[in-house]
């Protein structure tokens, strides 16, 4: 399989949630789109690390994949609690 085609396909898949975040004004939809972007970016980092046979880049991809969305979920919880208090 052509590796350039795989990377181009991954970048196109990354552009879909960027378009959705730009189009929609709902905060929750934007947060879901940004979470999807973070996951897809970390998967792209893992693919590059396998192609380059560099495990240090792979470790960074795993850390981003496992910890990156935790901060976004914490922000979502804070926003939900703030909206519950104001209502």
C-alpha positions in Angstrom: 0.0 0.0 0.0 1.3 3.4 -0.9 2.3 5.3 2.3 1.7 8.7 0.8 -1.9 7.7 0.1 -2.3 6.5 3.7 -1.0 9.9 5.1 -3.2 11.9 2.7 -6.2 9.9 3.7 -5.5 10.5 7.4 -5.1 14.2 6.8 -8.4 14.3 4.9 -10.0 12.4 7.8 -8.6 15.1 10.2 -10.2 17.9 8.2 -13.7 16.6 8.7 -14.0 17.4 12.4 -12.3 20.8 11.8 -15.0 21.6 9.3 -17.7 20.5 11.8 -16.2 22.6 14.5 -16.1 25.6 12.2 -19.7 25.2 11.0 -21.5 24.5 14.3 -21.9 27.0 17.1 -22.8 24.5 19.8 -20.1 24.2 22.4 -20.5 20.5 23.0 -20.2 19.8 19.2 -17.0 21.8 19.1 -15.6 19.9 22.1 -16.4 16.6 20.4 -14.8 17.8 17.2 -11.6 18.8 19.1 -11.5 15.5 20.9 -11.7 13.7 17.5 -8.9 15.9 16.2 -6.7 15.1 19.1 -7.3 11.3 18.7 -6.7 11.4 15.0 -3.5 13.4 15.4 -2.1 11.0 18.0 -2.9 8.0 15.7 -1.1 9.8 12.9 1.9 10.3 15.2 1.8 6.5 16.0 1.8 5.7 12.3 4.7 8.0 11.6 6.6 6.4 14.5 6.1 2.9 13.1 7.1 4.0 9.6 10.3 5.7 11.0 10.9 2.8 13.5 11.3 5.4 16.2 9.8 4.4 19.5 10.3 7.8 21.2 7.8 9.4 18.8 5.5 6.5 19.5 5.7 7.1 23.3 4.7 10.7 22.7 1.7 9.5 20.5 0.6 7.2 23.3 0.8 9.9 25.9 -1.2 12.3 23.8 -3.8 9.5 23.1 -4.2 8.6 26.7 -3.9 11.9 28.5 -4.9 14.4 25.8 -8.6 13.8 26.0 -8.7 13.8 29.8 -8.2 17.5 29.9 -11.0 18.0 27.4 -13.3 15.9 29.4 -12.5 17.8 32.6 -13.3 21.1 30.7 -16.6 19.6 29.6 -17.5 18.6 33.2 -16.6 22.1 34.4 -18.8 23.7 31.7 -21.7 21.4 32.5 -21.4 22.2 36.3 -21.4 25.9 35.5 -24.5 25.7 33.4 -26.2 23.6 36.1 -25.5 26.3 38.7 -26.6 29.2 36.5 -30.0 27.5 35.8 
